[in-house]
């Protein structure tokens, strides 16, 4: 069973298991940012971790790490186009609050407000 104790464990795992070799290379040559823990992702109702990987040529990938649906003891990774900030719960977990938790909390609050104003609609 894969168990992540801290940021280093997550990054080491991703360097070995990223779905695409270009992401593994970008992790070595570019930069990474742990965005933290999220309560869910579309199609998966459990907590996930998201990492932003930037290549030295300025390409960016948002990589999700989560348990496999079939083999829950196994972790998988995949990329997404959008970070679901409204589901960020990193501040609930010190180990996985992300590299810039104050900034992420603001992004979450902004995203929630935008969703609420869309739900209210015109009067």
C-alpha positions in Angstrom: 0.0 0.0 0.0 1.3 3.5 -0.9 1.2 5.9 2.0 2.3 9.5 1.7 3.7 11.0 4.9 4.8 14.3 3.4 5.4 16.4 0.3 8.7 14.6 -0.5 6.9 11.2 -0.5 4.4 12.5 -3.0 7.0 14.1 -5.3 9.2 10.9 -5.3 6.2 8.8 -6.1 5.2 11.1 -9.0 8.7 11.2 -10.4 8.4 7.4 -10.8 4.8 7.0 -11.7 3.6 10.0 -13.6 1.6 8.8 -16.6 3.7 10.7 -19.1 7.4 10.8 -19.4 7.2 14.5 -20.3 5.9 15.2 -16.8 8.6 13.2 -15.2 11.2 15.2 -17.2 9.5 18.5 -16.3 9.7 17.6 -12.6 13.5 17.2 -13.0 14.1 20.3 -15.1 11.3 22.6 -14.2 9.3 23.2 -11.0 6.6 21.6 -8.9 4.1 23.0 -6.6 1.9 20.9 -4.2 -1.5 22.5 -4.5 -2.8 20.3 -1.6 -5.6 18.1 -0.7 -9.0 18.3 -2.5 -12.2 16.7 -1.2 -13.1 15.1 -4.6 -12.7 15.1 -8.3 -15.4 14.6 -11.0 -16.1 10.9 -11.1 -14.2 10.2 -7.8 -15.8 11.1 -4.5 -12.7 10.7 -2.2 -9.8 12.9 -1.3 -7.1 13.5 -3.9 -3.8 15.4 -4.1 -3.1 17.8 -6.9 0.4 18.9 -8.0 1.2 21.6 -10.5 4.2 20.8 -12.7 5.8 23.4 -14.9 8.4 22.6 -17.5 11.4 24.9 -18.2 9.6 25.7 -21.5 6.6 27.0 -19.6 4.1 24.1 -20.2 2.0 23.4 -17.1 0.2 20.2 -16.0 -2.1 19.7 -13.1 -1.5 16.2 -11.9 -4.1 14.4 -9.7 -2.9 11.5 -7.5 -5.6 9.3 -6.0 -6.3 5.7 -5.1 -7.3 3.4 -8.0 -11.0 2.5 -8.0 -10.4 -1.2 -8.6 -7.3 -1.6 -6.4 -7.6 0.9 -3.6 -4.2 0.1 -2.2 -2.6 1.3 -5.5 -2.3 5.0 -6.4 -2.7 6.4 -9.9 -2.0 9.7 -11.5 -3.6 11.6 -14.4 -3.8 15.2 -15.6 -6.8 17.6 -15.5 -7.3 20.9 -17.3 -8.8 22.8 -14.3 -8.1 22.9 -10.6 -11.3 22.5 -8.6 -10.5 25.2 -6.0 -14.0 25.0 -4.6 -13.1 21.5 -3.3 -9.7 22.4 -1.8 -9.5 21.2 1.8 -5.7 21.5 2.3 -6.1 23.7 5.3 -7.7 20.7 7.1 -4.5 18.7 6.8 -1.1 20.3 7.8 0.9 17.7 5.8 -1.1 18.3 2.7 -2.1 21.9 2.9 0.1 22.7 -0.1 3.0 25.0 -0.7 1.0 28.2 -0.4 -2.1 27.4 1.7 -3.1 31.1 2.4 -3.2 31.7 -1.4 -5.2 28.5 -2.0 -7.7 29.3 0.7 -8.4 32.6 -1.1 -8.8 30.9 -4.4 -11.2 28.4 -2.8 -13.3 31.2 -1.2 -13.4 33.1 -4.5 -14.5 30.0 -6.5 -17.2 29.3 -3.9 -18.5 32.9 -4.1 -18.6 32.7 -7.9 -20.6 29.5 -7.8 -23.0 31.0 -5.2 -23.6 34.1 -7.4 -24.3 31.9 -10.4 -26.7 29.8 -8.4 -28.7 32.8 -7.3 -29.3 34.0 -10.8 -31.0 37.3 -11.8 -33.7 38.6 -9.4 
